[in-house]
Amino acid sequence: MKITVTGATGLIGSKLVARLRQRGDEVTTLSRSAGDDPRTWQWDPLAGPAPADALAGRDAVVHLAGEPIGRRLTDEVKERIRRSRVLGTRHLVDGLRAVPEALRPRVLVSSSGVAYYGPHGAEEVPETTAAGHTFLAEVSEQWEAEAAKAAATGVRVVRMRTGVVLDAHGGTLKSLLATYRIGMGGPIAGGAFFVPWIHIDDIVGLYVQAIDDASWSGAYNGTAPEPVTQREFSKAIGRAVHRPAFVPTPGFALKLALGEMADMITTGQRAVPHRALEGGYSFAHPDLDAALADTLS
């Protein structure tokens, strides 16, 4: 297949591109800086439509580009997050719209996040759950709405609502490991909120199936079948690194460090991947302890 990927240097993008190329796909990328790689096209998502020539004749487009969110949400950061996702996706769809119908990609797989749902406590959150009312929930809803507009051009659209990705070399887990390895890890804000985790191999696998399987369309939770509480998550990391995990991080301390973002982190979502399971996806790492052991091996 011929596939174009945005956000190809990120945590998911880099692994996805590697897997696609490993299986023999022809992968090109869209990046703000093209460099000398002939497989990369230059595109600033905020500046204007994606180049139609980079999309024409492709079988699929995967859209992963977006401003990082794991930090204090100042007004400036909020605006950058919103623009990178909403305007960036709008410009990508504008690029798809400019491609002649005969050359237009058959599918767009666009990233989103489980923050779409807002807080739900211990309630299971399948893909049919309505959008929440937090900042990230509202951004995610707008982000997905822009991606969904590609359907009007005849493109199949899949929206992947990703959870906490387990990878020792990046993302949330990497940021936690140093603390846990010195025995200072533990529950955050009581640890009662749920963590919708997923192994990096499985989130990549879900993107691959979304590309390949023509029956997949709409929203999918990119999470493992068994979300756990943050207390259980912290204990599992402790077991994986053979260290105790009982040093608590009070909610007020996280609030001082991250402000509004702390409230979104400590509410969580018990998101479950009903549609992926119904669509025939078989998780390689459904168990948290085994997933962490594999990630850290």
Secondary structure by P-SEA (a helix, b strand, c coil): cbbbbcccccaaaaaaaaaaaaaccbbbbbcccccccccbbbbccccccccccccccccbbbbcccccccccccaaaaaaaaaacaaaaaaaaaaaaaccccccccbbbbbbccccccccccccccccccccccaaaaaaaaaaaaaaccccccbbbbbbbccccccccccccccaaaaaaaccbbbccccccccccccaaaaaaaaaaaaccccccccccccccccccaaaaaaaaaaaacccccccccaaaaaaacaaaaaaaaacccccaaaaaaaccccccccaaaaaaaaac
